Amino acid sequence: MRCTSCKNGEMQEDTTTYFAQLKECYVIIENVPCLKCKQCGDVVFRHSIAEKIDDILDNLEKIVSKISIIDYSKVA
């Protein structure tokens, strides 16, 4: 699959770190599966991964204060 950003690079399976700022805290999710462009580094999440990230953030927002760092493979 070609990159939608640079139009030249090929997307390949990889992992990335996802950062989010919620109302009262910051969340860092490590080792999130993604498609990453070999040329420009742009990251795209599959629909199922994006939904899981949303679920994780919804749950964390209820219990976390300030900063949370979690590993995707341990909470997905």
Protein Blocks (a to p, Z undefined) as FASTA:
>chain_A
ZZfklomaccdddddddddddfkbccddehiacdddfklopacddfklmmmmmmmmmmmm
mmgghiacddfklmZZ
